[in-house]
Amino acid sequence: MLRNKNKTFSLTTMSKGGRSAIARSRSIDQQLDEERGRREREVQLLILGPPGVGKSTFLKQVRLHHGDQFPPEERRKYHDQIMQNVATGLVQLMEHMERMGLKFDSPDTERLSDDFRKKHPRVSFVALIKKFKEADDEAEEICPATTKAELTKRLSSLDVYQPESPIVDHMHTLWADPSMQYCFSRRLKFDTDKLTQSSEYFLQHIGRICSADYVASIQDIMYICWPTLGIQEHTFRVDQLLYRMVDVAGQRSMRKKWIHFFEEAVAVLFFVSLASYDEPLEEDTSVNSLQDSLQAFNEVSHSHFLNKTEFILFLNKKDLLAQKLKTTPLSTCFPSYSGNQNPDSCIRYIKEQFTQNKPSQKQMYAHACCAIDVPFMKDLLSTVVDRIVDINLRRTKAM
């Protein structure tokens, strides 16, 4: 009888253990289903590329076509950045005036220009980054950055640059000076330190921008040049999918700091400036900017942290490329190029260089674009979203 009781006790015990195991199994299955469902509904995208290639402009286009479309109260927040873009353009022209031996029309304007340059110096973001990197390297010896949150906090500390807002009347006075106007008219002849597309645009619209009732237009917002110096996340929803876009500082010295945090990215959106083929890299003037982009693409596309990640390549600023090819051949960057200077031919050649730099087993989708072109980008975004949906479905099924 005791044996039977013991046997009964043992079976009862086993039965409870079995029920517990089944419950744990069901709980794990439920968690896996929930995680799979989350992955199916949320897509993480990594936005990469050197500074000044159009990553932030692309994100503005996403917000315009799939977000809140920049309501008036939001547009006012861009006022200070636009004023700084105007001030930067003016100071750059003053520096060119010095090189050309040009003087302002009156002593008062000359004194105003000196004061303006002291208050609004052109900021070297390379210098800011170098300073940050030195401090960050020292900090890592004590407490290494092991999480994305910690790295984000450190990188975001670079965004503290808040220059003094320029006085509108001063900008009007400087811009109206005949020597300043002559210098601007000669901008295409500058051998070095050429005006950016952003500076040129804002200087041409300085009267409207400096009016008392000014509110930034969508096109104004697209032209703003303001580097991303930290890690920023942007989300938007299309149909049933939540897209989480992570925009990362693209400076050369930062690349190895962040790459291993993004293994979960469904796709990398890598941006390149086609117009940089005749420009030196700001961080190292001995290096060609487009060649540096090729090197960066090679590094990230071969990274084992991104083995399962697809790449979408944006060859941006095709409009500026077409302008430059009229005077500067593509062989400036690629000595082996012997084709004509037709923009389409040059873009095909550049695309081939990137294709050759990717792992052979990886699929790469390439798009030549102009990120400031609102109608064009609307159609391109539709194509890109469809492509990302397909990539995400393939990735989910493979899990």
Secondary structure, DSSP 8 states (H G I E B T S, - for coil): -HHHHHHHHHHHHHHHHHHHHHHHHHHHHHHHHHHHHHHHHEEEEEEE--TTSSHHHHHHHHHHHHS----HHHHGGGHHHHHHHHHHHHHHHHHHHHHHT---SSHHHHHHHHHHHHHS----HHHHHHHHHHHHHHHHHHS---SHHHHHHHHHGGGG-------HHHHHHHHHSHHHHHHHHTGGG-SSS---HHHHHHHHTHHHHTSTT----HHHHHH------S-EEEEEEETTEEEEEEE----GGGHHHHGGG-TT-SEEEEEEEGGGGG-B-SS-TTSBHHHHHHHHHHHHHT-GGGTT-EEEEEEE-HHHHHHHTTTS-GGGT-TT--S---HHHHHHHHHHHHHHHS-TTS-EEEEE--TT-HHHHHHHHHHHHHHHHHHHHHHHHH-
